[in-house]
Amino acid sequence: MTARAPAAGENLRHVALDQTHIAWLPGKENSRHQGQLVSDYVAETGLPTPEALCNLLIEENLGVLLVMHQGDDDLIGPFLAHDRYMMGSDGIYHEDGAIHPRQYGSAARLLGPAVRDKGWLTLEDAVYKLSGFLARRFGLTQRGELREGWYADVVVFDPDTITDRATYRDPHQLAVGVEHVLVNGAAIIAGGQPVTELPSPLPGRALKFKQP
């Protein structure tokens, strides 16, 4: 008997399931699956993939948060170095969830591995892409640069040691090499450690874009 070649897309679906974690589930009955690969979850149910995943979505009222970790860092180097690239990140945070590591490590990964280890861009460019470039692009006045009378959003870090530690398996890890972080002049990281007694109200606030 000749083995059947996999149809187009079969291998892709398999790889996607093997590279996707269940990050968070609202229901306590299924919370034990948080952090589990989707492929392992499907195998545990013993059901066909579409049925297993549809059942999970129905049970959780569509509130299933997934984290996908596909691709190769070396492929994004040209994007990071591009003149029009600005650094940003997003994510849905749950304290008990297997969240995406970018929520803890994006800036440190740019300032450390991308600059120091890979040499994709200069440190000055990386800092600009994280601060002044964004402020100018989105019209955030008196932000993005260290100037007298401007809002004091400041990060003090060691370029020789800064790096991300968050992983897909253990995402709740602060970056290393960051000594101090100030938001509107109030310290939220001091001596490399989170400040536990923050002022009230908290120093951060929503920034709204105003059409010029």
Backbone as CSV, one residue per row, in Angstrom:
resi,resn,N_x,N_y,N_z,CA_x,CA_y,CA_z,C_x,C_y,C_z
1,MET,0.854,-1.202,0.000,0.000,0.000,0.000,0.879,1.238,0.000
2,THR,0.558,2.177,-0.843,1.314,3.421,-0.926,0.729,4.453,0.029
3,ALA,1.596,5.046,0.831,1.126,6.057,1.787,0.608,7.276,1.045
4,ARG,-0.490,7.818,1.517,-1.081,8.997,0.883,-0.315,10.258,1.281
5,ALA,0.021,11.041,0.290,0.679,12.319,0.588,-0.320,13.241,1.266
6,PRO,0.134,14.018,2.269,-0.795,14.924,2.952,-1.341,15.967,2.005
7,ALA,-2.632,16.233,2.136,-3.255,17.256,1.308,-2.695,18.623,1.656
8,ALA,-2.819,19.547,0.737,-2.342,20.914,0.975,-3.011,21.490,2.212
9,GLY,-2.211,21.999,3.124,-2.756,22.612,4.338,-2.742,21.697,5.546
10,GLU,-2.664,20.374,5.335,-2.691,19.461,6.484,-1.475,19.679,7.372
11,ASN,-0.290,19.727,6.775,0.916,19.944,7.566,0.893,21.312,8.236
12,LEU,0.376,22.305,7.522,0.292,23.649,8.090,-0.601,23.663,9.320
13,ARG,-1.746,22.966,9.237,-2.653,22.926,10.387,-1.972,22.240,11.555
14,HIS,-1.218,21.170,11.261,-0.544,20.436,12.326,0.510,21.304,13.001
15,VAL,1.296,22.009,12.172,2.328,22.870,12.728,1.713,23.991,13.552
16,ALA,0.613,24.582,13.057,-0.024,25.676,13.786,-0.502,25.223,15.159
17,LEU,-1.085,24.030,15.248,-1.553,23.530,16.531,-0.391,23.247,17.467
18,ASP,0.735,22.809,16.917,1.908,22.522,17.725,2.628,23.786,18.177
19,GLN,2.272,24.923,17.601,2.933,26.177,17.935,1.953,27.196,18.525
20,THR,0.869,26.701,19.072,-0.139,27.578,19.666,-0.489,27.077,21.056
21,HIS,-0.393,27.968,22.040,-0.744,27.636,23.418,-2.119,28.198,23.774
22,ILE,-2.791,27.499,24.651,-3.998,28.051,25.276,-3.527,28.972,26.392
23,ALA,-3.712,30.264,26.207,-3.146,31.240,27.137,-4.033,31.483,28.349
24,TRP,-5.351,31.546,28.134,-6.259,31.845,29.243,-7.657,31.406,28.879
25,LEU,-8.378,30.913,29.890,-9.763,30.491,29.721,-10.571,31.019,30.899
26,PRO,-11.748,31.588,30.661,-12.526,32.160,31.754,-13.146,31.126,32.679
27,GLY,-13.425,29.924,32.170,-14.098,28.908,32.978,-13.147,28.108,33.841
28,LYS,-13.489,27.944,35.109,-12.631,27.192,36.023,-12.501,25.727,35.627
29,GLU,-13.544,25.195,34.975,-13.506,23.788,34.609,-12.396,23.489,33.614
30,ASN,-12.078,24.451,32.777,-11.061,24.247,31.749,-9.738,24.945,32.041
31,SER,-9.650,25.625,33.161,-8.457,26.428,33.434,-7.187,25.582,33.517
32,ARG,-7.323,24.295,33.778,-6.139,23.425,33.860,-5.440,23.299,32.509
33,HIS,-6.126,23.692,31.448,-5.532,23.599,30.113,-4.707,24.837,29.761
34,GLN,-4.703,25.851,30.614,-3.925,27.053,30.340,-2.441,26.701,30.263
35,GLY,-1.797,27.167,29.210,-0.396,26.862,28.986,-0.171,25.619,28.148
36,GLN,-1.237,24.892,27.865,-1.134,23.646,27.107,-1.140,23.937,25.607
37,LEU,-0.355,23.151,24.859,-0.417,23.270,23.412,-1.793,22.850,22.924
38,VAL,-2.298,23.537,21.909,-3.597,23.190,21.358,-3.578,21.755,20.827
39,SER,-2.471,21.350,20.241,-2.366,19.979,19.728,-2.506,18.960,20.851
40,ASP,-1.925,19.255,22.034,-2.050,18.341,23.171,-3.475,18.331,23.710
41,TYR,-4.111,19.503,23.710,-5.496,19.565,24.168,-6.393,18.719,23.279
42,VAL,-6.232,18.854,21.975,-7.048,18.089,21.033,-6.817,16.596,21.235
43,ALA,-5.550,16.205,21.383,-5.240,14.788,21.581,-5.871,14.258,22.863
44,GLU,-5.904,15.094,23.893,-6.468,14.676,25.180,-7.975,14.439,25.084
45,THR,-8.640,15.221,24.255,-10.088,15.042,24.119,-10.442,13.788,23.335
46,GLY,-9.548,13.349,22.446,-9.830,12.188,21.615,-10.827,12.464,20.502
47,LEU,-11.113,13.728,20.269,-12.083,14.117,19.245,-11.367,14.654,17.998
48,PRO,-12.039,14.681,16.866,-11.472,15.351,15.699,-11.191,16.814,16.026
49,THR,-10.153,17.355,15.421,-9.721,18.713,15.747,-10.851,19.743,15.677
50,PRO,-11.603,19.828,14.581,-12.666,20.855,14.527,-13.680,20.707,15.658
51,GLU,-14.053,19.463,15.966,-15.047,19.248,17.018,-14.499,19.628,18.384
52,ALA,-13.250,19.263,18.659,-12.647,19.588,19.954,-12.556,21.096,20.156
53,LEU,-12.125,21.810,19.131,-11.964,23.257,19.262,-13.302,23.985,19.319
54,CYS,-14.273,23.520,18.548,-15.609,24.133,18.603,-16.245,23.914,19.968
55,ASN,-16.066,22.729,20.531,-16.590,22.455,21.870,-15.984,23.400,22.899
56,LEU,-14.678,23.619,22.802,-14.004,24.510,23.750,-14.528,25.936,23.615
57,LEU,-14.712,26.396,22.399,-15.238,27.740,22.184,-16.649,27.885,22.748
58,ILE,-17.459,26.870,22.544,-18.835,26.913,23.057,-18.838,26.906,24.581
59,GLU,-18.022,26.028,25.177,-17.961,25.927,26.643,-17.496,27.236,27.276
60,GLU,-16.611,27.962,26.585,-16.045,29.189,27.148,-16.692,30.443,26.565
61,ASN,-17.838,30.271,25.904,-18.566,31.419,25.352,-17.663,32.280,24.472
62,LEU,-16.830,31.615,23.686,-15.882,32.219,22.739,-14.745,32.966,23.426
63,GLY,-14.653,32.872,24.749,-13.617,33.611,25.472,-12.320,32.834,25.604
64,VAL,-11.792,32.333,24.507,-10.554,31.549,24.518,-9.417,32.420,23.999
65,LEU,-8.403,32.621,24.826,-7.237,33.410,24.437,-6.102,32.463,24.064
66,LEU,-5.577,32.622,22.854,-4.498,31.785,22.357,-3.245,32.617,22.137
67,VAL,-2.100,31.983,22.280,-0.809,32.612,21.994,-0.111,31.777,20.937
68,MET,0.254,32.422,19.832,0.913,31.718,18.730,2.372,32.142,18.659
69,HIS,3.251,31.185,18.527,4.680,31.510,18.438,5.274,30.858,17.196
70,GLN,5.010,31.520,16.081,5.502,31.061,14.795,6.480,32.076,14.223
71,GLY,7.362,31.612,13.369,8.273,32.524,12.694,9.675,32.467,13.265
72,ASP,10.557,33.228,12.658,11.966,33.252,12.994,12.388,34.694,13.225
73,ASP,13.050,34.961,14.353,13.477,36.321,14.661,14.321,36.921,13.549
74,ASP,15.166,36.110,12.910,16.054,36.647,11.889,15.291,37.231,10.700
75,LEU,14.044,36.824,10.531,13.253,37.336,9.419,12.760,38.762,9.655
76,ILE,12.739,39.195,10.920,12.178,40.513,11.216,13.239,41.603,11.325
77,GLY,14.526,41.222,11.239,15.588,42.214,11.343,15.414,43.394,10.408
78,PRO,15.171,43.160,9.112,14.994,44.293,8.188,13.818,45.189,8.552
79,PHE,12.778,44.609,9.125,11.628,45.424,9.533,12.001,46.332,10.699
80,LEU,12.712,45.780,11.690,13.110,46.578,12.852,14.023,47.731,12.460
81,ALA,14.876,47.493,11.471,15.842,48.515,11.066,15.267,49.528,10.097
82,HIS,14.090,49.281,9.564,13.516,50.172,8.556,13.241,51.550,9.151
83,ASP,13.475,52.576,8.351,13.333,53.954,8.833,11.930,54.262,9.342
84,ARG,10.930,53.587,8.815,9.554,53.889,9.212,9.028,52.984,10.321
85,TYR,9.861,52.099,10.793,9.399,51.185,11.851,9.416,51.873,13.206
86,MET,8.317,51.717,13.943,8.230,52.176,15.325,7.923,50.976,16.197
87,MET,8.486,50.964,17.397,8.314,49.814,18.282,7.060,49.978,19.126
88,GLY,6.228,48.959,19.101,5.039,48.946,19.946,4.664,47.516,20.253
89,SER,3.782,47.334,21.173,3.340,45.991,21.512,1.933,46.067,22.077
90,ASP,1.274,44.926,22.078,-0.041,44.855,22.696,-0.189,43.476,23.321
91,GLY,-1.312,43.238,23.892,-1.547,41.939,24.505,-2.694,42.012,25.490
92,ILE,-3.247,40.873,25.773,-4.328,40.761,26.757,-3.733,40.120,28.000
93,TYR,-3.720,40.870,29.099,-3.030,40.414,30.310,-3.994,39.729,31.263
94,HIS,-3.588,38.561,31.723,-4.263,37.868,32.813,-3.181,37.351,33.757
95,GLU,-3.292,37.712,35.022,-2.250,37.364,35.987,-2.010,35.858,36.051
96,ASP,-3.078,35.077,35.868,-2.939,33.622,35.974,-2.838,32.965,34.601
97,GLY,-2.662,33.755,33.551,-2.665,33.198,32.213,-1.265,32.961,31.659
98,ALA,-1.182,32.114,30.642,0.065,31.888,29.920,0.128,32.891,28.771
99,ILE,0.292,34.160,29.125,0.185,35.262,28.184,1.369,35.279,27.225
100,HIS,1.298,36.148,26.227,2.398,36.271,25.274,3.588,36.959,25.953
101,PRO,4.798,36.428,25.766,5.973,37.020,26.435,6.296,38.430,26.003
102,ARG,5.713,38.889,24.884,5.993,40.259,24.438,5.528,41.289,25.455
103,GLN,4.570,40.920,26.322,4.066,41.890,27.289,5.126,42.271,28.314
104,TYR,6.104,41.398,28.525,7.192,41.682,29.457,8.500,42.014,28.733
105,GLY,8.671,41.535,27.497,10.008,41.568,26.931,10.242,42.323,25.648
106,SER,9.229,42.966,25.069,9.396,43.565,23.739,10.504,44.613,23.696
107,ALA,10.444,45.610,24.573,11.416,46.701,24.542,12.823,46.188,24.847
108,ALA,12.932,45.321,25.840,14.245,44.790,26.205,14.830,43.932,25.094
109,ARG,13.980,43.237,24.356,14.465,42.413,23.241,15.007,43.289,22.113
110,LEU,14.366,44.438,21.903,14.858,45.367,20.893,16.171,46.005,21.330
111,LEU,16.225,46.504,22.561,17.405,47.211,23.052,18.595,46.287,23.286
112,GLY,18.314,45.023,23.609,19.385,44.072,23.886,19.729,43.209,22.693
113,PRO,19.053,42.072,22.513,19.400,41.147,21.431,19.417,41.774,20.041
114,ALA,18.430,42.606,19.695,18.367,43.159,18.341,19.516,44.124,18.072
115,VAL,19.907,44.903,19.091,20.979,45.887,18.928,22.340,45.276,19.238
116,ARG,22.479,44.755,20.433,23.783,44.295,20.920,24.229,42.985,20.271
117,ASP,23.299,42.037,20.177,23.680,40.702,19.711,23.577,40.544,18.195
118,LYS,22.529,41.108,17.600,22.308,40.949,16.167,22.878,42.100,15.336
119,GLY,22.987,43.282,15.932,23.495,44.425,15.196,22.578,44.913,14.101
120,TRP,21.268,44.684,14.272,20.312,45.074,13.243,20.135,46.582,13.153
121,LEU,20.337,47.291,14.263,20.195,48.741,14.281,21.020,49.287,15.429
122,THR,21.222,50.598,15.435,22.017,51.203,16.499,21.167,51.371,17.759
123,LEU,21.844,51.543,18.872,21.136,51.760,20.129,20.338,53.056,20.078
124,GLU,20.927,54.084,19.463,20.235,55.372,19.360,18.945,55.236,18.554
125,ASP,19.006,54.500,17.457,17.805,54.291,16.645,16.755,53.504,17.410
126,ALA,17.197,52.501,18.170,16.256,51.682,18.930,15.534,52.519,19.981
127,VAL,16.279,53.364,20.688,15.669,54.234,21.697,14.678,55.187,21.033
128,TYR,15.046,55.746,19.896,14.169,56.665,19.177,12.883,55.972,18.734
129,LYS,12.989,54.729,18.274,11.815,53.981,17.829,10.890,53.650,18.991
130,LEU,11.411,53.681,20.212,10.613,53.390,21.400,10.057,54.653,22.065
131,SER,10.492,55.806,21.623,10.134,57.014,22.366,9.765,58.179,21.452
132,GLY,10.774,58.945,21.023,10.502,60.170,20.277,9.757,59.965,18.971
133,PHE,10.079,58.899,18.242,9.409,58.630,16.972,7.917,58.423,17.186
134,LEU,7.568,57.634,18.192,6.164,57.374,18.502,5.444,58.650,18.915
135,ALA,6.085,59.432,19.778,5.443,60.660,20.261,5.151,61.613,19.110
136,ARG,6.090,61.739,18.192,5.872,62.631,17.048,4.794,62.102,16.121
137,ARG,4.844,60.799,15.867,3.894,60.210,14.923,2.458,60.344,15.409
138,PHE,2.245,60.193,16.719,0.888,60.214,17.256,0.530,61.525,17.948
139,GLY,1.360,62.526,17.788,1.029,63.849,18.293,0.978,63.944,19.802
140,LEU,1.847,63.210,20.503,1.883,63.267,21.970,2.820,64.397,22.380
141,THR,2.254,65.518,22.733,3.060,66.705,23.021,3.795,66.559,24.344
142,GLN,4.994,67.128,24.385,5.855,67.159,25.577,6.193,65.748,26.077
143,ARG,6.285,64.827,25.136,6.687,63.455,25.478,7.668,62.938,24.429
144,GLY,8.399,61.901,24.828,9.294,61.237,23.887,10.727,61.720,23.911
145,GLU,11.009,62.802,24.610,12.367,63.324,24.749,12.579,63.804,26.177
146,LEU,13.846,63.853,26.589,14.183,64.376,27.910,14.437,65.877,27.778
147,ARG,13.434,66.663,28.164,13.541,68.111,28.095,12.961,68.733,29.352
148,GLU,13.509,69.859,29.735,13.008,70.563,30.914,11.565,70.977,30.692
149,GLY,10.718,70.676,31.672,9.318,71.045,31.611,8.433,70.019,30.927
150,TRP,9.038,68.995,30.327,8.246,67.943,29.681,7.910,66.853,30.684
151,TYR,6.967,65.994,30.311,6.596,64.877,31.176,7.799,63.936,31.347
152,ALA,8.050,63.554,32.583,9.241,62.757,32.886,8.933,61.264,32.785
153,ASP,8.891,60.768,31.561,8.812,59.324,31.322,10.232,58.862,30.993
154,VAL,10.864,58.178,31.931,12.298,57.899,31.830,12.572,56.426,32.113
155,VAL,13.445,55.832,31.290,13.926,54.475,31.530,15.447,54.518,31.590
156,VAL,16.017,54.022,32.676,17.461,53.925,32.838,17.839,52.452,32.748
157,PHE,18.683,52.112,31.754,19.030,50.703,31.554,20.504,50.563,31.207
158,ASP,21.007,49.347,31.342,22.390,49.026,31.021,22.415,48.365,29.647
159,PRO,22.969,49.016,28.624,22.956,48.440,27.274,23.753,47.141,27.157
160,ASP,24.644,46.898,28.108,25.458,45.681,28.055,24.735,44.460,28.622
161,THR,23.689,44.678,29.392,23.033,43.545,30.058,21.543,43.432,29.772
162,ILE,20.938,44.477,29.241,19.485,44.433,29.074,19.085,43.308,28.124
163,THR,18.102,42.541,28.534,17.574,41.465,27.700,16.240,41.011,28.262
164,ASP,15.470,40.330,27.442,14.182,39.807,27.895,14.366,38.412,28.461
165,ARG,13.533,38.050,29.429,13.574,36.709,30.017,12.258,35.958,29.835
166,ALA,11.214,36.678,29.486,9.900,36.045,29.344,9.921,35.030,28.207
167,THR,9.309,33.882,28.448,9.223,32.830,27.441,7.763,32.416,27.288
168,TYR,7.499,31.604,26.281,6.139,31.105,26.099,5.731,30.209,27.257
169,ARG,6.669,29.455,27.788,6.368,28.564,28.909,6.272,29.309,30.233
170,ASP,7.045,30.382,30.374,7.071,31.147,31.617,7.112,32.635,31.284
171,PRO,5.966,33.210,30.898,5.961,34.588,30.388,6.037,35.673,31.446
172,HIS,5.698,35.385,32.699,5.638,36.429,33.726,7.025,36.652,34.332
173,GLN,7.942,37.155,33.518,9.299,37.432,33.986,9.741,38.809,33.506
174,LEU,10.150,39.638,34.446,10.622,40.968,34.093,11.946,40.880,33.337
175,ALA,12.174,41.850,32.476,13.455,41.940,31.785,14.559,42.275,32.783
176,VAL,15.794,41.961,32.416,16.941,42.316,33.246,17.687,43.463,32.575
177,GLY,18.483,44.169,33.376,19.256,45.284,32.855,18.539,46.615,32.912
178,VAL,17.322,46.625,33.439,16.567,47.873,33.598,16.684,48.312,35.057
179,GLU,17.298,49.462,35.278,17.553,49.920,36.642,16.407,50.750,37.209
180,HIS,15.913,51.697,36.414,14.869,52.601,36.911,13.876,52.903,35.788
181,VAL,12.596,53.005,36.163,11.548,53.434,35.238,10.687,54.460,35.958
182,LEU,10.533,55.627,35.336,9.679,56.675,35.878,8.541,56.942,34.906
183,VAL,7.344,57.054,35.429,6.173,57.407,34.647,5.630,58.719,35.197
184,ASN,5.635,59.764,34.369,5.228,61.100,34.830,5.977,61.508,36.095
185,GLY,7.251,61.124,36.151,8.096,61.524,37.268,8.032,60.627,38.487
186,ALA,7.134,59.657,38.505,7.010,58.743,39.650,7.700,57.420,39.336
187,ALA,8.515,56.941,40.252,9.250,55.694,40.042,8.313,54.501,40.157
188,ILE,8.349,53.639,39.142,7.613,52.374,39.227,8.569,51.182,39.238
189,ILE,9.808,51.413,38.786,10.909,50.459,38.940,12.055,51.224,39.561
190,ALA,12.627,50.698,40.626,13.750,51.359,41.289,14.778,50.301,41.673
191,GLY,16.013,50.514,41.271,17.050,49.535,41.571,16.784,48.177,40.954
192,GLY,16.084,48.175,39.842,15.801,46.917,39.147,14.625,46.142,39.686
193,GLN,13.929,46.713,40.684,12.804,46.020,41.303,11.524,46.852,41.204
194,PRO,10.369,46.206,41.049,9.109,46.955,41.021,8.870,47.686,42.333
195,VAL,8.372,48.901,42.250,8.006,49.669,43.438,6.647,49.179,43.917
196,THR,6.568,48.765,45.146,5.329,48.161,45.658,4.339,49.198,46.166
197,GLU,4.828,50.345,46.648,3.942,51.388,47.162,3.920,52.549,46.170
198,LEU,2.948,52.504,45.273,2.826,53.526,44.248,1.917,54.654,44.718
199,PRO,2.109,55.859,44.191,1.257,56.987,44.601,-0.168,56.791,44.106
200,SER,-1.092,57.482,44.760,-2.494,57.460,44.345,-2.931,58.891,44.028
201,PRO,-3.468,59.108,42.856,-3.719,58.140,41.784,-2.429,57.680,41.122
202,LEU,-2.513,56.563,40.412,-1.338,56.031,39.746,-0.802,57.038,38.726
203,PRO,0.513,57.028,38.488,1.106,58.066,37.619,0.737,57.932,36.150
204,GLY,0.416,56.744,35.679,0.070,56.565,34.271,-1.332,57.048,33.968
205,ARG,-1.567,57.398,32.730,-2.896,57.817,32.314,-3.059,57.544,30.821
206,ALA,-4.294,57.499,30.381,-4.560,57.284,28.959,-4.157,58.511,28.165
207,LEU,-3.533,58.276,27.022,-3.119,59.361,26.148,-4.013,59.357,24.916
208,LYS,-4.674,60.474,24.668,-5.607,60.558,23.551,-5.007,61.376,22.409
209,PHE,-5.199,60.865,21.215,-4.697,61.550,20.028,-5.631,62.700,19.659
210,LYS,-5.040,63.873,19.422,-5.808,65.039,19.008,-5.424,65.385,17.575
211,GLN,-6.430,65.475,16.722,-6.172,65.806,15.320,-5.625,67.223,15.230
212,PRO,-4.447,67.394,14.593,-3.884,68.747,14.501,-4.730,69.649,13.609
